[in-house]
Amino acid sequence: MSKAVVYSKTNCPWCVKAKQLLTEKGVEIDEVTVGSPRALNKEMVSEAVGRPINTVPQIILDGVYIGGYTELAAHYGVQ
């Protein structure tokens, strides 16, 4: 089974869409809320994904950095 780490924020519609798509694809999700003790700020998330970030969600799928919702949808061929 595939696994994803999704860095997200509360009330983020793109985060919700990303998690829904991953769930539809049968992917196990480990959600890390930005601002929580596990991901205190964007700098920590940037370090985790290996690049500067300005938006959420940020998605790592099976250890490979995907990007945000748009890149995730493209990965799965969803329009």
N, C-alpha and C positions, 0 to 999 in steps of 0.2 A: 504494500500500500504506500502511496506517495504521502509525503509529509510537507507541510508548509509552515513557515513562521511568518505571521502577518503583523507588522507594526501598524497600529491604528490609533484613532482617537474616538472618544465617545461622540455619538451623533454625527458621524461622518458618512454621508450617503455612499461615497465611493468605496469606503471600507466595507459597508454592508453588502454592496454588490460583489465585491471581490470574495468575501467569505461565502456568499450564496453560490457563486460560480465554483469555488473550490469544493464546497459541500456537494454540489451536483456532480462533480467529477470524482467524488469518492475520496477526496484528499483529507487526511487528518490535519487539523489546524491547531497550531500553538499561537494564540493571539497574545501580543504584548502591547498593552495600552501605553502610548506615549504620555508621560507624566506620572506613571505608576513607579513603584520602587524598582521594577525590572528594567524600565526605560525612562529614566528621569527627564531626559530632554533630547532635542533633535541631535545634539552632538553625539550622544550615546548611540542613537539609531544610525547616524552617519558612520560611526566606527564599525557598527555591526554589519552594515551592508557594503562597506568599503567605498563609499562615495558620499559627497555632500547631498543632503536631501532638504527639500523645502515643503514637501507635501506628504500626505499619507493617503492611502496605504502604501507601505513598502513591503514587498513580498519576496521571500526566499523559498524556492520550491526545490525540494530534494537537494538542498545545499547549494543551489545555483541562484544567484540574484536575478530576479525577473524584472523588477521595477514596480510600477503602480498598476492600477486596474486596467488601463488601456493596453499595457504590455502583456498583462495576464490574459486578457481577452484575445489578443492577437496570438499568443502562445497556443491557445486552445481553438483558434479559428472561429471565434465568436465575433459577430459584428454588432 
